[in-house]
Amino acid sequence: MYIPKYFKIDDEEVIYDFIEKNGFATVFSQHNGEPYATHLPLMLNESKNALFGHFARPNEQWKYMDDQQILAVFQGPHCYISPTWYETTKAVPTWNYVSIHIYGKMEIVEDKKVIYNSLDDLVNKYESIDSIYNLDNVESSFIEGMSKGIVAFKLKITKIEAKAKLSQNHPVERQKLIIKHLEDTHQQDNIQIASLMKRNLTAFK
């Protein structure tokens, strides 16, 4: 990923927090010289330096990932930035966004306990706090049967690239103008980008 120095994220804690909050990724590999991609929720295990997830068994991507460098892309909020928001006409439109690229080697997980724990982690993360749904309450034979329809995997992380393009290459006053216009739109992605831009400005005061 192309990352100018203004936009590079080096803080591991920030990167991991981003993945935790934006866990739906796109997993890329190659097959017969063609790119292959699947959209999956992934769970980060920091202690094991790995991502855990699963494919639907009929999705053949998992069959061709041995000995490949796999790429998982986590995309965060993003939005259009209009040059009309600046204090000058010498400007062009751009796009602000946050994206994390994780590279690694994939291993198929066969251990039933590890598979169950991985599924349980996903459920516990995404079910609401007041939800009554819990895998422990589901009949074990049903879970085992459903598990036959998936292929669980671990992506051992070998490299991380992280980018937050938040207009850091513009003067502070211009960044403040962008924030104001983004907040005035009341669109969710715009509000999130504005919040991240504010955090950046606060960090460098």
C-alpha positions in Angstrom: 0.0 0.0 0.0 1.3 3.5 -0.9 1.7 5.4 2.4 3.1 8.9 2.4 4.8 9.7 5.7 2.0 12.1 6.8 -0.5 9.2 6.8 1.4 6.3 8.2 0.1 4.7 11.5 3.0 3.2 13.6 1.2 2.8 16.9 0.4 -0.9 17.3 -2.3 -0.2 19.9 -4.1 2.2 17.5 -3.9 -0.5 14.7 -5.2 -3.2 16.9 -8.0 -1.0 18.1 -9.0 -0.2 14.6 -9.2 -3.9 13.6 -11.3 -4.6 16.7 -13.8 -1.9 15.6 -13.7 -2.7 11.9 -13.5 -6.4 11.9 -15.1 -7.2 8.5 -12.3 -7.7 6.1 -11.6 -8.6 2.5 -9.2 -11.6 2.2 -7.1 -11.7 -1.1 -5.1 -14.5 -2.6 -4.1 -15.7 -6.1 -5.4 -18.7 -8.1 -4.2 -19.5 -11.6 -2.8 -16.0 -12.0 -6.1 -14.3 -11.0 -6.9 -12.4 -7.8 -9.5 -14.1 -5.6 -11.3 -12.3 -2.8 -13.7 -13.2 0.0 -15.4 -10.8 2.5 -15.2 -12.2 6.1 -15.4 -11.2 9.7 -11.9 -11.8 11.3 -10.9 -11.9 14.9 -7.5 -10.7 16.0 -5.5 -12.6 18.6 -2.7 -10.4 19.7 -0.9 -13.0 21.9 -0.8 -15.4 18.9 0.0 -12.6 16.4 -2.8 -14.0 14.2 -6.2 -13.5 12.6 -8.8 -16.2 12.9 -11.8 -16.7 10.6 -13.6 -19.2 8.5 -14.7 -19.8 4.9 -17.9 -21.5 3.7 -16.6 -24.9 2.6 -17.9 -24.6 -0.9 -15.9 -21.4 -1.3 -12.8 -22.9 -3.0 -10.5 -20.0 -2.1 -9.2 -21.9 1.0 -8.0 -24.8 -1.2 -5.4 -22.6 -3.0 -3.9 -20.5 -0.3 -1.0 -22.8 0.8 2.4 -21.2 0.6 0.9 -17.8 -0.5 1.3 -14.4 1.0 -2.3 -13.6 1.9 -3.6 -10.1 2.2 -6.5 -9.1 4.6 -7.8 -5.5 4.1 -9.7 -3.8 6.9 -11.5 -0.7 5.7 -12.7 2.0 8.0 -14.7 5.2 7.6 -14.1 7.2 4.4 -15.5 10.3 2.7 -15.2 12.8 -0.1 -13.4 16.1 0.7 -14.5 19.0 -1.4 -12.1 21.8 -2.4 -14.9 24.3 -1.8 -14.4 23.8 1.9 -10.9 25.4 1.8 -9.9 29.0 2.0 -8.3 28.9 -1.5 -9.3 28.0 -5.0 -5.9 26.4 -5.6 -7.1 23.0 -4.5 -8.6 19.7 -5.8 -11.0 17.2 -4.4 -9.6 14.2 -2.4 -10.8 11.3 -0.3 -10.1 10.8 3.4 -10.0 7.2 4.8 -8.5 4.7 7.2 -7.3 1.3 6.0 -5.2 -1.5 7.5 -3.4 -4.2 5.4 -2.4 -7.4 7.1 -0.2 -9.9 5.3 0.4 -13.4 6.4 0.5 -17.2 5.9 -2.7 -19.2 6.2 -3.0 -22.4 8.2 -6.2 -24.6 8.2 -7.5 -25.2 11.7 -8.7 -28.7 12.3 -8.9 -28.7 16.1 -12.6 -28.7 17.0 -12.1 -26.8 20.3 -10.2 -24.1 18.5 -12.9 -23.8 15.9 -15.6 -23.7 18.5 -13.8 -21.0 20.5 -13.3 -18.9 17.3 -17.0 -19.1 16.5 -17.9 -18.3 20.1 -15.6 -15.3 20.1 -17.4 -13.9 17.0 -20.8 -14.4 18.5 -19.8 -12.8 21.8 -18.3 -9.8 20.0 -21.2 -9.0 17.7 -24.3 -10.1 19.7 -25.8 -7.2 21.6 -25.2 -7.1 25.4 -28.8 -8.0 26.2 -28.9 -10.8 23.6 -30.0 -14.2 24.9 -28.2 -16.0 22.1 -25.1 -18.0 23.2 -23.4 -20.9 21.5 -23.3 -22.8 24.8 -27.1 -22.9 24.7 -27.2 -24.5 21.2 -27.3 -28.2 20.9 -23.8 -29.5 20.5 -24.7 -31.9 17.7 -26.2 -29.0 15.7 -23.1 -26.9 16.1 -20.9 -29.9 15.1 -23.1 -30.4 12.0 -23.0 -26.8 11.0 -19.2 -26.7 11.6 -18.8 -29.3 8.8 -19.9 -26.6 6.4 -17.0 -24.3 7.1 -13.2 -24.3 6.9 -11.6 -22.5 9.9 -8.2 -20.9 9.4 -5.5 -18.9 11.2 -3.6 -16.2 9.4 -0.2 -15.8 10.9 0.7 -12.1 10.6 4.0 -11.4 8.9 3.5 -7.7 8.0 1.2 -4.8 8.8 0.7 -1.6 6.8 -1.6 1.0 8.3 -2.8 4.3 6.8 -5.0 7.1 8.0 -5.4 9.8 5.3 -6.9 12.6 7.3 -5.7 15.8 5.6 -2.6 15.8 7.8 -0.6 17.3 4.9 -2.8 20.5 5.0 -2.5 23.4 7.4 -4.3 23.2 10.7 -6.8 25.9 9.9 -7.7 24.1 6.7 -8.1 20.8 8.7 -10.5 22.6 11.0 -12.6 23.9 8.1 -12.8 20.3 6.8 -13.9 19.0 10.2 -16.7 21.7 10.4 -18.1 20.8 6.9 -18.0 17.1 7.7 -19.8 17.5 10.9 -22.5 19.7 9.2 -23.4 16.9 6.8 -24.6 14.5 9.6 -23.5 11.5 7.6 -22.0 8.7 9.7 -18.7 8.2 7.8 -18.2 11.9 7.6 -18.8 12.3 11.4 -16.3 9.4 12.1 -13.6 11.0 9.9 -14.2 14.4 11.5 -13.7 12.7 14.9 -10.5 11.1 13.8 -9.2 14.4 12.4 -10.0 16.1 15.7 -8.1 13.4 17.6 -5.1 14.0 15.3 -5.2 17.8 16.0 -5.5 17.3 19.7 -2.5 14.8 19.7 -0.2 17.3 18.2 -1.1 20.4 20.3 
